[in-house]
């Protein structure tokens, strides 16, 4: 069973005090009674008491597996691929389950990008042999619906009944549910309306794709039931409340950078935890910043703003791994961090099946950390602004004459004042690295041929941006890029360079994926973030069927809308366009950052 071992350092008294208070206030029973006053003095606060349905999922989900198993049994043998179209909490859990508990089902490919180059890289998919799962709680998520239309069109070109290749997961009565029935989807799964997307890992959003990928759902849910029972236990033996008290009190003490260290068996989990923590606890000018996949530093190089959480194997599984020579350096790393004086939380597990327990314990822990911080953990009040600004940007970025196959004037935005440089239009401009510094002007495209800033100008702006970063801040790299192994490596190198130049923590998110993961934190959390937005030319347009826009326009508008939302919140931002072969633009940017260091 999952076990939480806490080494909170000098903050141990604060955690102990919180646990005593919760025991006196009967907080465990109040959580299970759905007592909204754990988070707000007003129990009628919207999206609070009516968003606690996730507490029931370990008990109710096993009884709902019948239709899921029927679907899995009905999939024809010639289907070779499972494609999940979704964003954020609606898609991350099944990806984690498939990677952590691989089974004998269809190989899962998650598609949560609107970058045209990334979509073109999916040309290898054979729609006639693929099953597409379209996941959206609201049924209106623009990225998910755009991807659906793209793959529906491709499928309709090669099969007589494309609906047989599609499954929907959504709320009852949503536009997606209606669309699925109109087009004859193979199946429609309706999610409980009182469960938010990021708390939905143990509901249909997590379980349906995981079942199709072959995961052992009974084992997953058995461990979730055990975790739910443990989270009803006395405070001192309650893993969810222990985790919540530690996370909340350490954040109040300034340890707001929750840095994950995971053993190989659990390497996928932090991506799901990142969105749970960031969206739930990043608002009202407060929050906890999850740090995942950060290039490691010497333990002495970290500041007093860190708390480390380790996901490690224990018991017989750890002994077997050691016997077979599978060296796991994570426990030694955690020991070194603790010796350097940092708070360390060890989450010990004995087998991959305990992923179900891990999901549930973290949901309880994050919810109760919200109680400590005085934060409503189930809403996302700062997300809509970026969406609204993206829609406005779309209105100002229409291809000439309405032809989606023609390049458009780019409605780019950035930090500072002055003209935007467009290397595609200016043959004298540097085609690999370009500072984009036009302030947002929604509905108006910038001039096509302004003068480009020279290298010294770019260096000055990059160094000036870094000069404003304090070691206790964090730098969020927002990459509106296609991704892939080469870019992953270069962005990791960029994070290391940024940390070396400033001493600050770094995060990385690919756009628009991160908008549904950490975007709420960026705009609603504490003002200790600096935002480096990266984009490229996005390549040729790919028209979104049944619409009047292209994926290139969509990702540009999303980047513009998010930058506008950050600007409206007074955040420190810099936007840089990178290009050139073999990541040359990113390499040049890394060099500029290293010069500052």
Secondary structure, DSSP 8 states (H G I E B T S, - for coil): --EEEEE-GGGHHHHHHHHHHHHHTTHHHHHHTT-GGGT-S-TT-TTTGGG-GGGGHHHHTGGGHHHHHHHHHHS-TT--EEEEE--GGGTHHHHHHHHHS--SS-EEEEE----HHHHHGGGG--GGGEEEEEE-SSS--HHHHHHHHHHHHHHHTT-S-GGGGEEEEEETT-HHHHHHHHTT-SEEEEE-TTS-GGG-TTSHHHHHHHHHTT--HHHHHHHHHHHHHHTTS-GGG-HHHHHHHHHHHHHHTT--EEEEEE-GGGTTHHHHHHHHHHHHH-BTTB--EEE-S-----GGGS-TTEEEEEEEE-HHHHHHHHHTT----HHHHHHHHHHTT-EEEEEEESSGGGHHHHHHHHHHHHHHHHHHHT--TT--TTHHHHHHHHHHHHHT---GGG-TTS--------SSSS----TTT-TTS-SSEEE------TT----SS-----HHHHHHHHHHHHHT--TTSEEEEEEES---HHHHHHHHHHHHHHHHHH--EEEEEETTGGGGTTHHHHHHS-S-EEEEEEE----S--B-TTSS-BHHHHHHHHHHHHHHHHHHTT-EEEEEEE-SGGGHHHHHHHHHHHHH-
